[in-house]
Amino acid sequence: MSRTEDVYIPALEGKKLPVLTLDNKWHRLFTQIDSGPEIKRLEKELNDLLKTQGKINTETKELKKLKSKLMEEIMVSSMEDDESKVEEKKKLVDDCNLKIDELNDRMLDLPAQIAEVNKELMIRTMEICYDDIKSGTEEIEEISSWIEEIRVELKKKVIRKQEKQKRLQDLYSYMHDVFGPNVIEIFDMTYNPENNMLHTKEENEGEGKVTQ
């Protein structure tokens, strides 16, 4: 018994499992993940057993129906004193009983076989689901770590940008006070503090939302 079976089998003890290949939820599960060859093999095996069970049930019902009809015909033939027909019908009834017994013998082991394959299919399903959940969780954790690192780095960049913008504004204001508006016009050709500060405010508001 594998390690995973040691874990999953006790979890299934006492549980009434649905026949998985007849369960729409089970089929929808494998539209999201790859079932793999082992699941497909067990699915086919289980379906074959179910088809055999259904076929035996149908044949048994038909034989019982035929037997009932023959019994009625025997009664009619007995009332008519037609001994040859009575014997013929009795032989057919015996044949029906023999076939019904054979079908019942074949049916005896089927429920246990179906339950065993169904249980094995559930164990393999649990393994696939666990592996998918485990790998998906690890990927989510990696993405979350990456997002957190980017968020921290982005916050640092935003603060650095704001500090640079504040320093440049202070420099411009200082030079404007020292040299006066006429001399400082040369700087206005490449750096307009009013427009730049307005643009900076809009950018900072947007960056603040991103880093939240």
PyMOL CGO cylinders between C-alpha atoms (Angstrom):
from pymol import cmd
from pymol.cgo import CYLINDER

trace = [
    CYLINDER, 0.00, 0.00, 0.00, 1.40, 3.40, -0.97, 0.3, 1, 1, 1, 1, 1, 1,
    CYLINDER, 1.40, 3.40, -0.97, 1.85, 6.31, 1.41, 0.3, 1, 1, 1, 1, 1, 1,
    CYLINDER, 1.85, 6.31, 1.41, -1.04, 8.22, -0.19, 0.3, 1, 1, 1, 1, 1, 1,
    CYLINDER, -1.04, 8.22, -0.19, -3.33, 5.21, 0.18, 0.3, 1, 1, 1, 1, 1, 1,
    CYLINDER, -3.33, 5.21, 0.18, -2.38, 5.07, 3.89, 0.3, 1, 1, 1, 1, 1, 1,
    CYLINDER, -2.38, 5.07, 3.89, -3.77, 8.60, 4.14, 0.3, 1, 1, 1, 1, 1, 1,
    CYLINDER, -3.77, 8.60, 4.14, -6.81, 8.38, 1.87, 0.3, 1, 1, 1, 1, 1, 1,
    CYLINDER, -6.81, 8.38, 1.87, -8.21, 4.91, 2.64, 0.3, 1, 1, 1, 1, 1, 1,
    CYLINDER, -8.21, 4.91, 2.64, -8.92, 5.63, 6.35, 0.3, 1, 1, 1, 1, 1, 1,
    CYLINDER, -8.92, 5.63, 6.35, -10.67, 8.85, 5.26, 0.3, 1, 1, 1, 1, 1, 1,
    CYLINDER, -10.67, 8.85, 5.26, -13.05, 6.77, 3.11, 0.3, 1, 1, 1, 1, 1, 1,
    CYLINDER, -13.05, 6.77, 3.11, -13.93, 4.24, 5.80, 0.3, 1, 1, 1, 1, 1, 1,
    CYLINDER, -13.93, 4.24, 5.80, -17.64, 4.27, 6.57, 0.3, 1, 1, 1, 1, 1, 1,
    CYLINDER, -17.64, 4.27, 6.57, -18.38, 6.74, 3.77, 0.3, 1, 1, 1, 1, 1, 1,
    CYLINDER, -18.38, 6.74, 3.77, -21.08, 5.94, 1.24, 0.3, 1, 1, 1, 1, 1, 1,
    CYLINDER, -21.08, 5.94, 1.24, -19.43, 6.87, -2.03, 0.3, 1, 1, 1, 1, 1, 1,
    CYLINDER, -19.43, 6.87, -2.03, -21.44, 7.82, -5.11, 0.3, 1, 1, 1, 1, 1, 1,
    CYLINDER, -21.44, 7.82, -5.11, -20.73, 5.84, -8.25, 0.3, 1, 1, 1, 1, 1, 1,
    CYLINDER, -20.73, 5.84, -8.25, -18.25, 8.34, -9.66, 0.3, 1, 1, 1, 1, 1, 1,
    CYLINDER, -18.25, 8.34, -9.66, -18.83, 7.77, -13.36, 0.3, 1, 1, 1, 1, 1, 1,
    CYLINDER, -18.83, 7.77, -13.36, -22.53, 8.48, -12.80, 0.3, 1, 1, 1, 1, 1, 1,
    CYLINDER, -22.53, 8.48, -12.80, -21.77, 11.69, -10.87, 0.3, 1, 1, 1, 1, 1, 1,
    CYLINDER, -21.77, 11.69, -10.87, -21.90, 14.92, -12.93, 0.3, 1, 1, 1, 1, 1, 1,
    CYLINDER, -21.90, 14.92, -12.93, -19.79, 16.75, -10.33, 0.3, 1, 1, 1, 1, 1, 1,
    CYLINDER, -19.79, 16.75, -10.33, -17.02, 14.18, -10.76, 0.3, 1, 1, 1, 1, 1, 1,
    CYLINDER, -17.02, 14.18, -10.76, -17.05, 14.63, -14.54, 0.3, 1, 1, 1, 1, 1, 1,
    CYLINDER, -17.05, 14.63, -14.54, -16.98, 18.44, -14.19, 0.3, 1, 1, 1, 1, 1, 1,
    CYLINDER, -16.98, 18.44, -14.19, -13.93, 18.10, -11.94, 0.3, 1, 1, 1, 1, 1, 1,
    CYLINDER, -13.93, 18.10, -11.94, -11.87, 16.77, -14.84, 0.3, 1, 1, 1, 1, 1, 1,
    CYLINDER, -11.87, 16.77, -14.84, -12.81, 19.60, -17.15, 0.3, 1, 1, 1, 1, 1, 1,
    CYLINDER, -12.81, 19.60, -17.15, -10.42, 21.68, -15.02, 0.3, 1, 1, 1, 1, 1, 1,
    CYLINDER, -10.42, 21.68, -15.02, -7.54, 19.21, -14.64, 0.3, 1, 1, 1, 1, 1, 1,
    CYLINDER, -7.54, 19.21, -14.64, -6.06, 16.34, -16.64, 0.3, 1, 1, 1, 1, 1, 1,
    CYLINDER, -6.06, 16.34, -16.64, -7.42, 13.00, -15.45, 0.3, 1, 1, 1, 1, 1, 1,
    CYLINDER, -7.42, 13.00, -15.45, -4.47, 10.93, -16.68, 0.3, 1, 1, 1, 1, 1, 1,
    CYLINDER, -4.47, 10.93, -16.68, -4.35, 7.32, -18.03, 0.3, 1, 1, 1, 1, 1, 1,
    CYLINDER, -4.35, 7.32, -18.03, -4.96, 5.59, -14.68, 0.3, 1, 1, 1, 1, 1, 1,
    CYLINDER, -4.96, 5.59, -14.68, -8.21, 7.48, -14.11, 0.3, 1, 1, 1, 1, 1, 1,
    CYLINDER, -8.21, 7.48, -14.11, -9.34, 6.71, -17.67, 0.3, 1, 1, 1, 1, 1, 1,
    CYLINDER, -9.34, 6.71, -17.67, -8.57, 3.01, -17.18, 0.3, 1, 1, 1, 1, 1, 1,
    CYLINDER, -8.57, 3.01, -17.18, -10.53, 2.80, -13.93, 0.3, 1, 1, 1, 1, 1, 1,
    CYLINDER, -10.53, 2.80, -13.93, -13.37, 4.84, -15.42, 0.3, 1, 1, 1, 1, 1, 1,
    CYLINDER, -13.37, 4.84, -15.42, -13.70, 2.36, -18.31, 0.3, 1, 1, 1, 1, 1, 1,
    CYLINDER, -13.70, 2.36, -18.31, -13.48, -0.63, -15.96, 0.3, 1, 1, 1, 1, 1, 1,
    CYLINDER, -13.48, -0.63, -15.96, -16.21, 0.79, -13.73, 0.3, 1, 1, 1, 1, 1, 1,
    CYLINDER, -16.21, 0.79, -13.73, -18.45, 1.63, -16.69, 0.3, 1, 1, 1, 1, 1, 1,
    CYLINDER, -18.45, 1.63, -16.69, -18.02, -1.88, -18.09, 0.3, 1, 1, 1, 1, 1, 1,
    CYLINDER, -18.02, -1.88, -18.09, -19.07, -3.38, -14.75, 0.3, 1, 1, 1, 1, 1, 1,
    CYLINDER, -19.07, -3.38, -14.75, -22.11, -1.09, -14.60, 0.3, 1, 1, 1, 1, 1, 1,
    CYLINDER, -22.11, -1.09, -14.60, -23.10, -2.05, -18.15, 0.3, 1, 1, 1, 1, 1, 1,
    CYLINDER, -23.10, -2.05, -18.15, -22.80, -5.73, -17.24, 0.3, 1, 1, 1, 1, 1, 1,
    CYLINDER, -22.80, -5.73, -17.24, -24.94, -5.17, -14.14, 0.3, 1, 1, 1, 1, 1, 1,
    CYLINDER, -24.94, -5.17, -14.14, -27.57, -3.34, -16.18, 0.3, 1, 1, 1, 1, 1, 1,
    CYLINDER, -27.57, -3.34, -16.18, -27.59, -6.03, -18.85, 0.3, 1, 1, 1, 1, 1, 1,
    CYLINDER, -27.59, -6.03, -18.85, -28.01, -8.80, -16.25, 0.3, 1, 1, 1, 1, 1, 1,
    CYLINDER, -28.01, -8.80, -16.25, -30.86, -6.91, -14.57, 0.3, 1, 1, 1, 1, 1, 1,
    CYLINDER, -30.86, -6.91, -14.57, -32.63, -6.45, -17.92, 0.3, 1, 1, 1, 1, 1, 1,
    CYLINDER, -32.63, -6.45, -17.92, -32.19, -10.11, -18.92, 0.3, 1, 1, 1, 1, 1, 1,
    CYLINDER, -32.19, -10.11, -18.92, -33.41, -11.28, -15.50, 0.3, 1, 1, 1, 1, 1, 1,
    CYLINDER, -33.41, -11.28, -15.50, -36.56, -9.14, -15.74, 0.3, 1, 1, 1, 1, 1, 1,
    CYLINDER, -36.56, -9.14, -15.74, -37.27, -10.42, -19.25, 0.3, 1, 1, 1, 1, 1, 1,
    CYLINDER, -37.27, -10.42, -19.25, -36.81, -14.04, -18.16, 0.3, 1, 1, 1, 1, 1, 1,
    CYLINDER, -36.81, -14.04, -18.16, -39.09, -13.58, -15.16, 0.3, 1, 1, 1, 1, 1, 1,
    CYLINDER, -39.09, -13.58, -15.16, -41.68, -12.00, -17.42, 0.3, 1, 1, 1, 1, 1, 1,
    CYLINDER, -41.68, -12.00, -17.42, -41.39, -14.93, -19.85, 0.3, 1, 1, 1, 1, 1, 1,
    CYLINDER, -41.39, -14.93, -19.85, -41.60, -17.41, -16.98, 0.3, 1, 1, 1, 1, 1, 1,
    CYLINDER, -41.60, -17.41, -16.98, -44.78, -15.78, -15.71, 0.3, 1, 1, 1, 1, 1, 1,
    CYLINDER, -44.78, -15.78, -15.71, -46.31, -15.98, -19.17, 0.3, 1, 1, 1, 1, 1, 1,
    CYLINDER, -46.31, -15.98, -19.17, -45.33, -19.67, -19.50, 0.3, 1, 1, 1, 1, 1, 1,
    CYLINDER, -45.33, -19.67, -19.50, -46.91, -20.44, -16.11, 0.3, 1, 1, 1, 1, 1, 1,
    CYLINDER, -46.91, -20.44, -16.11, -50.17, -18.93, -17.30, 0.3, 1, 1, 1, 1, 1, 1,
    CYLINDER, -50.17, -18.93, -17.30, -49.99, -20.99, -20.50, 0.3, 1, 1, 1, 1, 1, 1,
    CYLINDER, -49.99, -20.99, -20.50, -49.35, -24.15, -18.47, 0.3, 1, 1, 1, 1, 1, 1,
    CYLINDER, -49.35, -24.15, -18.47, -52.54, -23.51, -16.49, 0.3, 1, 1, 1, 1, 1, 1,
    CYLINDER, -52.54, -23.51, -16.49, -54.52, -23.04, -19.70, 0.3, 1, 1, 1, 1, 1, 1,
    CYLINDER, -54.52, -23.04, -19.70, -53.02, -26.18, -21.25, 0.3, 1, 1, 1, 1, 1, 1,
    CYLINDER, -53.02, -26.18, -21.25, -53.75, -28.16, -18.07, 0.3, 1, 1, 1, 1, 1, 1,
    CYLINDER, -53.75, -28.16, -18.07, -57.41, -27.14, -18.21, 0.3, 1, 1, 1, 1, 1, 1,
    CYLINDER, -57.41, -27.14, -18.21, -57.50, -28.26, -21.85, 0.3, 1, 1, 1, 1, 1, 1,
    CYLINDER, -57.50, -28.26, -21.85, -55.82, -31.58, -20.96, 0.3, 1, 1, 1, 1, 1, 1,
    CYLINDER, -55.82, -31.58, -20.96, -53.08, -30.92, -23.49, 0.3, 1, 1, 1, 1, 1, 1,
    CYLINDER, -53.08, -30.92, -23.49, -50.29, -32.85, -21.77, 0.3, 1, 1, 1, 1, 1, 1,
    CYLINDER, -50.29, -32.85, -21.77, -47.73, -32.35, -24.55, 0.3, 1, 1, 1, 1, 1, 1,
    CYLINDER, -47.73, -32.35, -24.55, -48.04, -28.58, -24.34, 0.3, 1, 1, 1, 1, 1, 1,
    CYLINDER, -48.04, -28.58, -24.34, -47.86, -28.71, -20.55, 0.3, 1, 1, 1, 1, 1, 1,
    CYLINDER, -47.86, -28.71, -20.55, -44.60, -30.67, -20.70, 0.3, 1, 1, 1, 1, 1, 1,
    CYLINDER, -44.60, -30.67, -20.70, -43.21, -28.36, -23.36, 0.3, 1, 1, 1, 1, 1, 1,
    CYLINDER, -43.21, -28.36, -23.36, -44.04, -25.28, -21.32, 0.3, 1, 1, 1, 1, 1, 1,
    CYLINDER, -44.04, -25.28, -21.32, -42.63, -26.84, -18.15, 0.3, 1, 1, 1, 1, 1, 1,
    CYLINDER, -42.63, -26.84, -18.15, -39.36, -27.53, -19.94, 0.3, 1, 1, 1, 1, 1, 1,
    CYLINDER, -39.36, -27.53, -19.94, -39.23, -23.87, -21.03, 0.3, 1, 1, 1, 1, 1, 1,
    CYLINDER, -39.23, -23.87, -21.03, -39.93, -22.80, -17.43, 0.3, 1, 1, 1, 1, 1, 1,
    CYLINDER, -39.93, -22.80, -17.43, -37.05, -25.00, -16.24, 0.3, 1, 1, 1, 1, 1, 1,
    CYLINDER, -37.05, -25.00, -16.24, -34.81, -23.36, -18.85, 0.3, 1, 1, 1, 1, 1, 1,
    CYLINDER, -34.81, -23.36, -18.85, -35.88, -19.92, -17.57, 0.3, 1, 1, 1, 1, 1, 1,
    CYLINDER, -35.88, -19.92, -17.57, -35.15, -20.92, -13.97, 0.3, 1, 1, 1, 1, 1, 1,
    CYLINDER, -35.15, -20.92, -13.97, -31.71, -22.21, -14.96, 0.3, 1, 1, 1, 1, 1, 1,
    CYLINDER, -31.71, -22.21, -14.96, -30.81, -19.01, -16.80, 0.3, 1, 1, 1, 1, 1, 1,
    CYLINDER, -30.81, -19.01, -16.80, -32.16, -16.87, -13.96, 0.3, 1, 1, 1, 1, 1, 1,
    CYLINDER, -32.16, -16.87, -13.96, -30.00, -18.81, -11.48, 0.3, 1, 1, 1, 1, 1, 1,
    CYLINDER, -30.00, -18.81, -11.48, -26.95, -18.31, -13.71, 0.3, 1, 1, 1, 1, 1, 1,
    CYLINDER, -26.95, -18.31, -13.71, -27.62, -14.60, -13.94, 0.3, 1, 1, 1, 1, 1, 1,
    CYLINDER, -27.62, -14.60, -13.94, -28.11, -14.38, -10.17, 0.3, 1, 1, 1, 1, 1, 1,
    CYLINDER, -28.11, -14.38, -10.17, -24.77, -16.14, -9.66, 0.3, 1, 1, 1, 1, 1, 1,
    CYLINDER, -24.77, -16.14, -9.66, -23.07, -13.65, -11.97, 0.3, 1, 1, 1, 1, 1, 1,
    CYLINDER, -23.07, -13.65, -11.97, -24.76, -10.79, -10.12, 0.3, 1, 1, 1, 1, 1, 1,
    CYLINDER, -24.76, -10.79, -10.12, -23.52, -11.92, -6.70, 0.3, 1, 1, 1, 1, 1, 1,
    CYLINDER, -23.52, -11.92, -6.70, -19.97, -10.58, -7.07, 0.3, 1, 1, 1, 1, 1, 1,
    CYLINDER, -19.97, -10.58, -7.07, -20.79, -7.51, -9.18, 0.3, 1, 1, 1, 1, 1, 1,
    CYLINDER, -20.79, -7.51, -9.18, -21.75, -5.07, -6.37, 0.3, 1, 1, 1, 1, 1, 1,
    CYLINDER, -21.75, -5.07, -6.37, -18.49, -5.82, -4.52, 0.3, 1, 1, 1, 1, 1, 1,
    CYLINDER, -18.49, -5.82, -4.52, -16.47, -5.46, -7.74, 0.3, 1, 1, 1, 1, 1, 1,
    CYLINDER, -16.47, -5.46, -7.74, -18.18, -2.17, -8.56, 0.3, 1, 1, 1, 1, 1, 1,
    CYLINDER, -18.18, -2.17, -8.56, -17.59, -0.86, -5.03, 0.3, 1, 1, 1, 1, 1, 1,
    CYLINDER, -17.59, -0.86, -5.03, -13.91, -1.87, -5.15, 0.3, 1, 1, 1, 1, 1, 1,
    CYLINDER, -13.91, -1.87, -5.15, -13.20, -0.23, -8.51, 0.3, 1, 1, 1, 1, 1, 1,
    CYLINDER, -13.20, -0.23, -8.51, -15.22, 2.83, -7.48, 0.3, 1, 1, 1, 1, 1, 1,
    CYLINDER, -15.22, 2.83, -7.48, -13.17, 3.11, -4.28, 0.3, 1, 1, 1, 1, 1, 1,
    CYLINDER, -13.17, 3.11, -4.28, -9.91, 2.80, -6.23, 0.3, 1, 1, 1, 1, 1, 1,
    CYLINDER, -9.91, 2.80, -6.23, -11.14, 5.48, -8.63, 0.3, 1, 1, 1, 1, 1, 1,
    CYLINDER, -11.14, 5.48, -8.63, -11.93, 7.76, -5.68, 0.3, 1, 1, 1, 1, 1, 1,
    CYLINDER, -11.93, 7.76, -5.68, -8.44, 7.23, -4.22, 0.3, 1, 1, 1, 1, 1, 1,
    CYLINDER, -8.44, 7.23, -4.22, -6.80, 8.14, -7.54, 0.3, 1, 1, 1, 1, 1, 1,
    CYLINDER, -6.80, 8.14, -7.54, -9.12, 11.14, -7.83, 0.3, 1, 1, 1, 1, 1, 1,
    CYLINDER, -9.12, 11.14, -7.83, -8.11, 12.30, -4.35, 0.3, 1, 1, 1, 1, 1, 1,
    CYLINDER, -8.11, 12.30, -4.35, -4.43, 11.96, -5.29, 0.3, 1, 1, 1, 1, 1, 1,
    CYLINDER, -4.43, 11.96, -5.29, -4.85, 14.07, -8.42, 0.3, 1, 1, 1, 1, 1, 1,
    CYLINDER, -4.85, 14.07, -8.42, -6.90, 16.70, -6.58, 0.3, 1, 1, 1, 1, 1, 1,
    CYLINDER, -6.90, 16.70, -6.58, -4.38, 16.87, -3.72, 0.3, 1, 1, 1, 1, 1, 1,
    CYLINDER, -4.38, 16.87, -3.72, -1.45, 17.22, -6.12, 0.3, 1, 1, 1, 1, 1, 1,
    CYLINDER, -1.45, 17.22, -6.12, -3.28, 19.93, -8.08, 0.3, 1, 1, 1, 1, 1, 1,
    CYLINDER, -3.28, 19.93, -8.08, -4.24, 21.82, -4.91, 0.3, 1, 1, 1, 1, 1, 1,
    CYLINDER, -4.24, 21.82, -4.91, -0.68, 21.51, -3.57, 0.3, 1, 1, 1, 1, 1, 1,
    CYLINDER, -0.68, 21.51, -3.57, 0.97, 22.79, -6.75, 0.3, 1, 1, 1, 1, 1, 1,
    CYLINDER, 0.97, 22.79, -6.75, -1.66, 25.51, -7.15, 0.3, 1, 1, 1, 1, 1, 1,
    CYLINDER, -1.66, 25.51, -7.15, -1.15, 26.67, -3.57, 0.3, 1, 1, 1, 1, 1, 1,
    CYLINDER, -1.15, 26.67, -3.57, 2.62, 26.81, -4.08, 0.3, 1, 1, 1, 1, 1, 1,
    CYLINDER, 2.62, 26.81, -4.08, 2.15, 28.87, -7.25, 0.3, 1, 1, 1, 1, 1, 1,
    CYLINDER, 2.15, 28.87, -7.25, -0.22, 31.24, -5.45, 0.3, 1, 1, 1, 1, 1, 1,
    CYLINDER, -0.22, 31.24, -5.45, 2.34, 31.70, -2.68, 0.3, 1, 1, 1, 1, 1, 1,
    CYLINDER, 2.34, 31.70, -2.68, 5.07, 32.45, -5.24, 0.3, 1, 1, 1, 1, 1, 1,
    CYLINDER, 5.07, 32.45, -5.24, 2.87, 35.01, -6.98, 0.3, 1, 1, 1, 1, 1, 1,
    CYLINDER, 2.87, 35.01, -6.98, 1.92, 36.58, -3.64, 0.3, 1, 1, 1, 1, 1, 1,
    CYLINDER, 1.92, 36.58, -3.64, 5.59, 36.90, -2.69, 0.3, 1, 1, 1, 1, 1, 1,
    CYLINDER, 5.59, 36.90, -2.69, 6.40, 38.47, -6.06, 0.3, 1, 1, 1, 1, 1, 1,
    CYLINDER, 6.40, 38.47, -6.06, 3.52, 40.94, -5.70, 0.3, 1, 1, 1, 1, 1, 1,
    CYLINDER, 3.52, 40.94, -5.70, 4.68, 41.89, -2.20, 0.3, 1, 1, 1, 1, 1, 1,
    CYLINDER, 4.68, 41.89, -2.20, 8.26, 42.44, -3.39, 0.3, 1, 1, 1, 1, 1, 1,
    CYLINDER, 8.26, 42.44, -3.39, 7.05, 44.60, -6.27, 0.3, 1, 1, 1, 1, 1, 1,
    CYLINDER, 7.05, 44.60, -6.27, 4.77, 46.56, -3.96, 0.3, 1, 1, 1, 1, 1, 1,
    CYLINDER, 4.77, 46.56, -3.96, 7.63, 47.31, -1.56, 0.3, 1, 1, 1, 1, 1, 1,
    CYLINDER, 7.63, 47.31, -1.56, 9.93, 48.30, -4.43, 0.3, 1, 1, 1, 1, 1, 1,
    CYLINDER, 9.93, 48.30, -4.43, 7.22, 50.49, -5.95, 0.3, 1, 1, 1, 1, 1, 1,
    CYLINDER, 7.22, 50.49, -5.95, 6.67, 52.29, -2.66, 0.3, 1, 1, 1, 1, 1, 1,
    CYLINDER, 6.67, 52.29, -2.66, 10.41, 52.99, -2.44, 0.3, 1, 1, 1, 1, 1, 1,
    CYLINDER, 10.41, 52.99, -2.44, 10.46, 54.34, -6.00, 0.3, 1, 1, 1, 1, 1, 1,
    CYLINDER, 10.46, 54.34, -6.00, 7.44, 56.58, -5.35, 0.3, 1, 1, 1, 1, 1, 1,
    CYLINDER, 7.44, 56.58, -5.35, 9.01, 58.02, -2.20, 0.3, 1, 1, 1, 1, 1, 1,
    CYLINDER, 9.01, 58.02, -2.20, 12.33, 58.60, -4.01, 0.3, 1, 1, 1, 1, 1, 1,
    CYLINDER, 12.33, 58.60, -4.01, 10.52, 60.32, -6.88, 0.3, 1, 1, 1, 1, 1, 1,
    CYLINDER, 10.52, 60.32, -6.88, 8.57, 62.57, -4.50, 0.3, 1, 1, 1, 1, 1, 1,
    CYLINDER, 8.57, 62.57, -4.50, 11.76, 63.52, -2.65, 0.3, 1, 1, 1, 1, 1, 1,
    CYLINDER, 11.76, 63.52, -2.65, 13.51, 64.38, -5.92, 0.3, 1, 1, 1, 1, 1, 1,
    CYLINDER, 13.51, 64.38, -5.92, 10.58, 66.49, -7.07, 0.3, 1, 1, 1, 1, 1, 1,
    CYLINDER, 10.58, 66.49, -7.07, 10.49, 68.34, -3.73, 0.3, 1, 1, 1, 1, 1, 1,
    CYLINDER, 10.49, 68.34, -3.73, 14.24, 69.01, -3.88, 0.3, 1, 1, 1, 1, 1, 1,
    CYLINDER, 14.24, 69.01, -3.88, 14.01, 70.38, -7.42, 0.3, 1, 1, 1, 1, 1, 1,
    CYLINDER, 14.01, 70.38, -7.42, 11.15, 72.67, -6.45, 0.3, 1, 1, 1, 1, 1, 1,
    CYLINDER, 11.15, 72.67, -6.45, 13.12, 73.94, -3.47, 0.3, 1, 1, 1, 1, 1, 1,
    CYLINDER, 13.12, 73.94, -3.47, 16.13, 74.62, -5.72, 0.3, 1, 1, 1, 1, 1, 1,
    CYLINDER, 16.13, 74.62, -5.72, 14.04, 76.49, -8.24, 0.3, 1, 1, 1, 1, 1, 1,
    CYLINDER, 14.04, 76.49, -8.24, 12.39, 78.58, -5.53, 0.3, 1, 1, 1, 1, 1, 1,
    CYLINDER, 12.39, 78.58, -5.53, 15.77, 79.41, -3.99, 0.3, 1, 1, 1, 1, 1, 1,
    CYLINDER, 15.77, 79.41, -3.99, 17.28, 80.52, -7.31, 0.3, 1, 1, 1, 1, 1, 1,
    CYLINDER, 17.28, 80.52, -7.31, 14.17, 82.52, -8.13, 0.3, 1, 1, 1, 1, 1, 1,
    CYLINDER, 14.17, 82.52, -8.13, 14.49, 84.37, -4.81, 0.3, 1, 1, 1, 1, 1, 1,
    CYLINDER, 14.49, 84.37, -4.81, 18.25, 85.01, -5.28, 0.3, 1, 1, 1, 1, 1, 1,
    CYLINDER, 18.25, 85.01, -5.28, 18.40, 85.97, -8.96, 0.3, 1, 1, 1, 1, 1, 1,
    CYLINDER, 18.40, 85.97, -8.96, 14.94, 87.41, -9.46, 0.3, 1, 1, 1, 1, 1, 1,
    CYLINDER, 14.94, 87.41, -9.46, 12.32, 86.65, -12.08, 0.3, 1, 1, 1, 1, 1, 1,
    CYLINDER, 12.32, 86.65, -12.08, 14.20, 88.21, -15.02, 0.3, 1, 1, 1, 1, 1, 1,
    CYLINDER, 14.20, 88.21, -15.02, 17.38, 86.20, -14.69, 0.3, 1, 1, 1, 1, 1, 1,
    CYLINDER, 17.38, 86.20, -14.69, 15.58, 82.95, -13.81, 0.3, 1, 1, 1, 1, 1, 1,
    CYLINDER, 15.58, 82.95, -13.81, 13.51, 82.98, -17.02, 0.3, 1, 1, 1, 1, 1, 1,
    CYLINDER, 13.51, 82.98, -17.02, 16.23, 80.88, -18.65, 0.3, 1, 1, 1, 1, 1, 1,
    CYLINDER, 16.23, 80.88, -18.65, 15.26, 78.01, -16.35, 0.3, 1, 1, 1, 1, 1, 1,
    CYLINDER, 15.26, 78.01, -16.35, 11.59, 78.40, -17.21, 0.3, 1, 1, 1, 1, 1, 1,
    CYLINDER, 11.59, 78.40, -17.21, 12.40, 77.31, -20.75, 0.3, 1, 1, 1, 1, 1, 1,
    CYLINDER, 12.40, 77.31, -20.75, 13.07, 73.74, -19.59, 0.3, 1, 1, 1, 1, 1, 1,
    CYLINDER, 13.07, 73.74, -19.59, 11.46, 73.65, -16.18, 0.3, 1, 1, 1, 1, 1, 1,
    CYLINDER, 11.46, 73.65, -16.18, 8.13, 75.25, -15.38, 0.3, 1, 1, 1, 1, 1, 1,
    CYLINDER, 8.13, 75.25, -15.38, 7.51, 74.67, -11.67, 0.3, 1, 1, 1, 1, 1, 1,
    CYLINDER, 7.51, 74.67, -11.67, 3.79, 75.36, -11.79, 0.3, 1, 1, 1, 1, 1, 1,
    CYLINDER, 3.79, 75.36, -11.79, 3.08, 72.88, -14.60, 0.3, 1, 1, 1, 1, 1, 1,
    CYLINDER, 3.08, 72.88, -14.60, 5.49, 70.33, -13.21, 0.3, 1, 1, 1, 1, 1, 1,
    CYLINDER, 5.49, 70.33, -13.21, 4.07, 70.47, -9.70, 0.3, 1, 1, 1, 1, 1, 1,
    CYLINDER, 4.07, 70.47, -9.70, 0.53, 70.05, -11.04, 0.3, 1, 1, 1, 1, 1, 1,
    CYLINDER, 0.53, 70.05, -11.04, 1.66, 67.07, -13.11, 0.3, 1, 1, 1, 1, 1, 1,
    CYLINDER, 1.66, 67.07, -13.11, 3.53, 65.69, -10.10, 0.3, 1, 1, 1, 1, 1, 1,
    CYLINDER, 3.53, 65.69, -10.10, 0.46, 65.95, -7.88, 0.3, 1, 1, 1, 1, 1, 1,
    CYLINDER, 0.46, 65.95, -7.88, -1.65, 63.98, -10.36, 0.3, 1, 1, 1, 1, 1, 1,
    CYLINDER, -1.65, 63.98, -10.36, 1.04, 61.30, -10.70, 0.3, 1, 1, 1, 1, 1, 1,
    CYLINDER, 1.04, 61.30, -10.70, 1.48, 61.00, -6.94, 0.3, 1, 1, 1, 1, 1, 1,
    CYLINDER, 1.48, 61.00, -6.94, -2.24, 60.53, -6.43, 0.3, 1, 1, 1, 1, 1, 1,
    CYLINDER, -2.24, 60.53, -6.43, -2.22, 57.72, -9.01, 0.3, 1, 1, 1, 1, 1, 1,
    CYLINDER, -2.22, 57.72, -9.01, 0.88, 56.10, -7.51, 0.3, 1, 1, 1, 1, 1, 1,
    CYLINDER, 0.88, 56.10, -7.51, -0.66, 56.27, -4.07, 0.3, 1, 1, 1, 1, 1, 1,
    CYLINDER, -0.66, 56.27, -4.07, -3.55, 54.15, -5.28, 0.3, 1, 1, 1, 1, 1, 1,
    CYLINDER, -3.55, 54.15, -5.28, -1.21, 51.61, -6.88, 0.3, 1, 1, 1, 1, 1, 1,
    CYLINDER, -1.21, 51.61, -6.88, 0.88, 51.14, -3.72, 0.3, 1, 1, 1, 1, 1, 1,
    CYLINDER, 0.88, 51.14, -3.72, -2.05, 50.71, -1.37, 0.3, 1, 1, 1, 1, 1, 1,
]
cmd.load_cgo(trace, "trace")
